[in-house]
Amino acid sequence: MAAGIPVNYQEKGWLKHFFRILGVLALMGGIALAVYVPEGVLPGIIVGGVAVFLLVFNEVRFARQKAAERSVIDTGSGFRWLGGPTDIEVQDSRVVAVRIKRTSKFSAGILKGVIRRFEVWTADSDKSMCMTNRIPVNATDLLAALIVRVVEDLKQRTAAGLASGAMLEGDGWRLAAMQLVVACGRKVETLPFVEIDKVAVFDGKICLWRRGQDEPAAKISPDSKNASVLASLLSEWIEHQREASGGQPEATSGASGMGRLLFERRRNEGIWIGLVLAIIGGAVGAILLFERDTKLVGVVLLAAAVASLLLGLAFGRYLFRCYELGLTRRRGRGELRLMYNEIAEFTYSATRMFYKGAYTGTQLSVTFRAAPGMIRYSAKVQNMDADLDELRDHIAKMIANRMLADLRAGRAVPWTSDVVFLPQGLQFRRSKMLGLASGPVEVLPYEQIHSVNLNEGVFNLYSKTESKPVISKPVGSANFFPGFFAVLTLQQDRGVGVPPAL
């Protein structure tokens, strides 16, 4: 019999060994207490008895878990559920609901892997079959083909049955009669298929936009039951409608003129700082008013407290919004808008923070410069911000395409402080004396680029003739990421012909 793929990953497997060690230590302590301590026989027996119970309970518990372990074999049209009292074979056509949950695992802010949990419900059982695996970074999910096929089959059957009264349900939503009903608390949103024109994941939610509106009309958790089927079904429907209407552009100007709102980030520290200063200044000022010699100081402090409160309320709110066509920054009542095609310089940095060797978070900072002005956003996050990372790559590729266009036209394109893209190769200077001095100007032909990598916030570029990197630059420098994507394109092109657009 073919061996199946184990699907019983548990993150707390160390508990078995912990309780084993604890039980053995307690048993040894009980024996020592009974043998070497006067009048310690009874307490030693009690401690030893507890230790024996702990050891037996631990072994029985994990023996039952071992007996319940499952594995899966993909049959091409279903799967075999192996282990337990009996083996079960499930056809794709019997699946009535699925749930896919992915949890990223980090170590000191660096992604190490993903815990993927795939649950399947069949028509003849209310209990799900759960398949959990840990997938390291750059590794392949061994159940990927099975998951894609099961979700696709359920989607196709749902699409075929909607016209005849079929229904697809999830946590807080229901799809029936060619419309989606989403409940959020007491609010219920009804979205006919013909009004939904975009489905995408932002801020960890499946967002659905109504035609002509900037902000999402509804949000659904991607970890919820049948959410993956719903997202795939709606995306296929939207694409079909777009093809039927002649392939309209995906982005629409909407009420804001900047397309649909994808995500936003808020910062209100200024309000809290103003409020704290107002409370402290107001309290001290009120006390000083009762003293004859300090009344003037008290009045000044009260005035400063009022000013702090008003300034905090007026300028303490910071709202950063990302749209399909551009960005906005709102501070107080003022708003600055930058379209993506206006952005000339872009800087992104992510610094992992540690305190006494323990990871405390990552400080993100992003700056966009254009003729109308500059937008800067910074925040401390745990591990990463996937939406900002996606925005970084999107804008960087747009600027990289402009850099490649200038290069195709025969113009030199500056990158970092001492690196320039030339039509014939990459002009650079080698760092000497710990970066305090630079060597002579050199040119590395694009076909001589061997590889590039990003390691701990440093970009390294290797040539085919040297083992050490010929260029090392911090990734937080201005326009680094646009140049990075340009290098990747030129490396793949090997300098032959015209560099393609990203």
Residue pairs with C-beta under 8 A, 6 or more apart in sequence:
2 73
3 71
4 70
4 71
4 72
4 73
4 80
4 82
4 83
5 71
5 72
5 73
5 74
5 133
5 142
5 143
6 69
6 70
6 71
6 133
7 70
7 71
7 72
7 118
7 130
7 131
7 132
7 133
7 143
8 68
8 69
8 70
8 132
9 115
9 132
9 133
9 134
10 65
10 132
11 115
16 58
16 62
19 54
19 55
19 58
20 55
20 58
22 54
23 51
23 52
23 54
23 55
23 58
24 51
24 55
25 51
26 47
26 48
26 50
26 51
26 54
27 48
27 51
27 52
27 55
29 47
29 51
30 43
30 44
30 45
30 46
30 47
30 48
30 49
30 50
30 51
31 44
31 48
32 44
33 40
33 43
33 44
33 47
34 40
34 41
34 43
34 44
34 45
34 48
35 44
37 43
37 44
67 84
68 83
68 84
69 83
70 81
70 82
70 83
70 84
70 129
70 131
71 82
71 83
72 79
72 80
72 81
72 82
72 131
72 143
72 146
73 79
73 80
73 82
74 143
74 145
74 146
75 89
77 91
77 92
78 89
78 90
78 91
78 92
78 93
78 94
79 89
79 90
79 146
80 87
80 88
80 89
80 90
81 87
81 88
81 89
81 90
81 129
88 129
90 120
90 122
90 129
92 149
92 150
92 153
92 154
93 153
93 157
94 122
94 123
94 124
95 120
95 121
95 122
95 150
95 153
95 154
96 121
96 122
96 123
96 154
97 120
97 121
97 154
97 169
97 225
97 226
98 118
98 119
98 120
98 121
98 150
98 151
98 154
98 225
98 226
98 228
98 229
99 117
99 118
99 119
99 128
99 223
99 224
99 225
99 226
99 227
99 228
100 116
100 117
100 118
100 119
100 147
100 151
100 222
100 223
100 227
100 228
101 116
101 117
101 223
102 114
102 115
102 116
102 117
102 223
103 114
103 115
103 117
104 111
104 113
104 114
104 383
105 111
105 112
105 113
105 114
105 115
105 134
106 112
106 383
106 384
108 352
108 354
108 359
109 352
109 359
109 361
109 362
109 382
109 383
109 384
110 352
111 137
111 383
111 384
112 136
112 137
113 134
113 135
113 136
113 137
113 139
114 134
114 135
115 132
115 133
115 134
115 135
116 132
116 133
116 134
116 135
116 141
116 143
117 130
117 131
117 132
118 130
118 131
118 132
118 143
118 147
119 128
119 129
119 130
119 131
119 225
120 128
120 129
120 131
120 150
121 127
121 128
121 129
122 129
131 143
133 141
133 142
133 143
135 141
141 147
151 228
151 229
151 232
152 232
154 226
154 229
155 229
155 232
155 233
155 236
157 166
158 166
158 168
158 175
158 229
158 233
159 233
159 236
160 166
162 175
162 176
162 177
162 178
163 178
165 176
165 177
166 176
167 174
167 175
167 176
168 174
168 175
168 176
168 226
168 229
168 230
168 233
169 175
169 225
169 226
170 220
170 224
170 225
170 226
170 227
170 230
171 221
171 224
171 225
171 227
172 182
172 183
172 184
172 220
172 224
173 180
173 181
173 182
173 183
173 218
173 220
173 224
173 230
174 180
174 181
175 181
175 230
175 233
178 192
178 193
178 194
179 190
179 191
179 192
179 193
180 190
180 191
180 192
180 193
180 196
180 208
180 218
180 230
180 234
181 188
181 189
181 190
181 191
182 188
182 189
182 191
182 208
182 218
182 220
183 189
184 218
184 219
189 217
189 218
191 208
191 210
191 217
191 218
193 234
193 237
194 211
194 241
195 210
195 211
196 208
196 209
196 210
196 211
196 217
196 234
196 237
196 238
197 209
197 210
197 211
197 238
197 241
197 252
198 207
198 208
198 209
198 238
198 250
198 260
199 206
199 207
199 208
199 209
199 231
199 234
199 235
199 238
200 206
200 207
200 262
201 207
201 222
201 231
202 262
202 263
202 387
203 219
203 263
203 387
204 221
204 222
204 386
205 219
205 220
205 221
205 222
206 219
206 220
206 221
206 222
206 227
206 230
206 231
207 216
207 218
207 219
207 262
208 216
208 217
208 218
208 219
208 220
208 234
209 215
209 216
209 217
209 260
210 217
211 252
212 252
212 254
212 255
213 254
213 255
213 260
214 254
214 255
214 256
214 258
214 259
214 260
214 261
214 323
215 260
215 261
216 260
216 261
220 227
220 230
221 227
222 228
222 231
242 248
242 250
250 324
251 259
251 260
251 324
251 325
252 259
252 260
252 324
253 259
253 325
254 260
256 323
257 325
258 323
258 324
258 325
258 326
258 328
258 337
258 339
259 323
259 324
259 325
259 326
260 323
260 324
261 321
261 322
261 323
262 322
262 323
262 324
262 387
263 321
263 322
263 387
264 319
264 320
264 321
264 322
265 319
265 320
265 321
265 377
265 379
265 388
266 317
266 318
266 319
266 320
267 317
267 318
267 319
267 320
267 379
268 316
268 317
268 318
269 316
270 311
270 312
270 315
270 316
270 317
270 318
271 312
271 313
271 316
271 317
272 312
272 316
273 312
273 316
274 308
274 309
274 310
274 311
274 312
274 313
274 316
275 308
275 309
275 312
277 304
277 305
277 308
277 309
277 312
278 305
278 306
278 308
278 309
278 312
279 305
280 305
281 301
281 302
281 304
281 305
281 308
282 301
282 302
282 305
282 306
284 298
284 301
285 297
285 298
285 299
285 300
285 301
285 302
285 304
285 305
286 298
286 302
287 298
288 294
288 295
288 297
288 298
288 301
289 295
289 298
289 299
289 302
290 298
291 298
314 332
314 333
315 331
315 332
316 332
317 330
317 331
317 332
318 329
318 330
318 331
319 328
319 329
319 330
319 331
320 327
320 328
320 329
320 375
320 377
321 327
321 328
321 329
321 330
322 387
322 391
325 339
325 340
326 337
326 338
326 339
326 340
326 342
327 337
327 338
327 340
327 368
327 375
328 335
328 336
328 337
328 338
328 375
329 335
329 336
329 375
329 376
329 377
330 336
336 372
336 373
336 375
337 372
338 368
338 370
338 372
338 373
338 375
339 370
340 394
340 395
340 398
341 398
342 370
342 371
342 372
343 368
343 369
343 370
343 395
343 398
343 399
344 369
344 370
344 371
344 399
345 367
345 368
345 369
345 478
345 479
346 366
346 367
346 368
346 369
346 392
346 395
346 396
346 399
346 478
346 479
346 481
346 482
347 365
347 366
347 367
347 476
347 477
347 478
347 479
347 480
348 364
348 365
348 366
348 367
348 392
348 396
348 475
348 476
348 480
348 481
349 364
349 365
349 366
349 457
349 475
349 476
350 362
350 363
350 364
350 365
350 384
350 457
351 362
351 363
351 365
351 457
351 476
352 359
352 361
352 362
352 363
353 359
353 360
353 361
353 362
353 363
353 380
354 360
361 380
361 381
361 382
362 380
362 381
362 382
362 383
362 384
363 378
363 379
363 380
364 377
364 378
364 379
364 380
364 381
364 385
364 388
365 376
365 377
365 378
365 476
366 376
366 377
366 378
366 388
366 391
366 392
367 374
367 375
367 376
368 374
368 375
368 376
368 395
379 385
392 481
393 481
393 485
395 482
396 481
396 482
396 484
396 485
397 482
397 485
397 502
399 479
399 482
400 482
400 483
400 484
400 485
400 486
400 489
400 502
401 501
401 502
403 413
403 415
403 421
403 482
403 483
403 486
404 486
404 489
404 490
404 499
404 500
404 501
404 502
405 501
406 413
407 413
407 421
407 423
407 486
407 499
408 498
408 499
410 423
412 420
412 421
412 422
412 423
412 427
413 420
413 421
413 486
414 420
414 421
415 421
415 479
415 480
415 483
415 486
416 473
416 477
416 478
416 479
416 480
416 483
417 477
418 428
418 429
418 438
419 426
419 427
419 428
419 471
419 473
419 483
420 426
420 427
420 428
421 427
421 483
421 486
421 490
422 443
424 443
424 445
425 443
425 444
425 445
425 446
425 448
425 495
426 443
426 444
426 446
426 449
426 461
426 471
426 487
426 490
427 441
427 442
427 443
428 441
428 442
428 443
428 444
428 470
428 471
429 438
429 439
429 440
429 441
429 442
430 438
430 439
430 442
430 470
431 437
431 438
431 439
431 472
432 438
432 439
442 470
444 461
444 463
444 470
445 495
446 490
446 491
446 493
446 494
446 495
447 494
447 495
447 496
448 463
448 464
448 465
449 461
449 462
449 463
449 464
449 487
449 490
449 491
450 462
450 463
450 464
451 461
451 462
451 491
452 459
452 460
452 461
452 462
452 484
452 487
452 488
452 491
453 459
453 460
454 460
454 475
454 484
457 474
457 475
457 476
458 472
458 473
458 474
458 475
459 471
459 472
459 473
459 474
459 475
459 480
459 484
460 469
460 471
460 472
461 469
461 470
461 471
461 472
461 487
462 468
462 469
462 470
463 470
473 480
474 480
475 481
475 484
485 502
486 499
489 499
489 500
489 502
490 499
493 499
493 500
